Amino acid sequence: MNSSDASATCRLEWRRSRWFPAALCVLAAAAIASLWLSVLPLIACDIGSVFVLAYCGWLLRAEQSRSDCMLTWQGGDADWQVGCNDHIESLRHVGASIRGGLVVLTLVDASGKRRRYVWWPDTLGTRGRRALRLAMQVKETTTPTQPALAE
């Protein structure tokens, strides 16, 4: 039995994670440690460490500048409606990945630029993951993967 598209409405709130900056700092520390534990010359370790710290700082600053968003999908072939800072934008669905507690939703705007919304376990609970999983199942059943055969 097929469910109606009206029941496929999915609303998700995106907000910054507290886990991401911590994971990024641990990863940067591991990258710097790997440089210093390698057989690279000291000058390469110094320069590489500076680049790792600069890139980590840039990523942290970019992450902190992102504002909270509300993502809504009405089902069927409808686009995702993304509302950030009282600005609503319509984005086309490209893909979704749910791996344990980590959820990634990839959307494309009108100019073709990809936008990824990543939910860490501290920002999306089991209800939100379940809602997205059900919405993606409905999306897969409403979007044909192969053209219908002519009779």
N, C-alpha and C positions, 0 to 999 in steps of 0.2 A: 504494500500500500504506500503510495507516494504522499508525502506531507505537502501542505500548501506552502507557497513562498511567503505568505503572511506570517507564518510561524518561524521563519528563518531570520528574523531581525536580530542583529547582533550589535550590542553597544559595549564598547571597551574604553576604559579610561587609561591613557598613557601618562605616566609621570616618571621623573628621574628616579633611578635606583640608587640606593646607598651601597649596594654590593659592587656595582660597576667600578666606581673610583678605587675601592679597596683592591679589587682584582687587577685593575690596571697598574696600581702602584706595586703590587706583588710581582706582576709580570715585568715591569720596568726594572725592579731590583734584580730579578733573575737574569734579565738581559745584560745588565751591567756586570753582575757576578760572572756570567759566562764569558764576557769580554776579558775580564781580569784573570780568569782561570785558564784562558787559552794561551797559545804561544805567540800571540800578536806582540809587536813592539809596544813599548809603553806609550809612545805618542799616539798610536792607533787606538789603544785602550782609552786614553784621555779624550780624544776626539769623539770616539764612539759613545763614550759615557755622556758627553755633553749633548750629542744628538739624541740619545735615548731620553735624557731628562727633558730636553726642549720639546720633543714630540709628545711625550707623556703630559707635559704641562699644557701643550696646545690642545690635546684631546680632552683633558680635564676641563679646560676653560670652555671648549665648544660644548661639552656635555652640560655644564652648569648654565650655559646661556639658553638652552632649549626650554621652552615653556610646556606646561601640561596641556594635553589635547584630549578631545573626546572623539572617538572613531565610531561611526555608525554605518551599518550595512543593512539595507532593507530586504535583501534576498534577490534571487533570480539573477538577472543580468545587470542589476543596478550597480552603480559605482559606490565606492566608500565615500562617506562624507566625513571630512576631518575638520574639526573646529578647534582652532588655537587662537587665543587672544581675540576673541569676538570676530574672527575671520573664518568663514567656512569655505572649504575647498573640496572639489569633487576629484577623486583619484581612482584610477582603474586598478583592479586587483591583478597582481602578477603571480604571487605565490605566498604560501604560508608554511612554516616549519615549526612543529612542536616536538621538542626533544626534552623530555622530562619536565623540569620546571622552567626551561628557557624557551620562549616563544618569539618567533621572528615573522613579521608580516611585511611583505614587500609590495609597495604600491607605486604607480607611475602617474605623474601629472601630465597635463596636456602637451607640454613641450618635450616629453619623453624622459624627464629626469626621474631616476629611481629614488624612492624614499623608503627607508627601512625603519620600522618601529619594533624595538626589542623590549620585551618584558622579561625581567629577571624574576626569580621566585618571590622576592620581597615586594613586587609591584603588581603581580597578577595572581590572584588566588585560584583555587581549584574550580570555582564557579566560572570565572572568566575563561580559563583554559578550556573547560567543557563547552562553554558557549561558542568559542571560536572553533573548536573541533567539530561541533554539530553544524555550524554555519559552513564550514569548508566541505563537509560531507554533502550538504544540500547544494552547494555551489558545483561540486563535481557531478552530481546527478542531474542538474539543470543545464550544464554546459556539455554538449555532445563532444566527444573526442574524435569521432569519425563522422563524415557526412553520411546521411541516410542513403541507402541503396534505392535506385529507381526500380519500380516494379513494372 
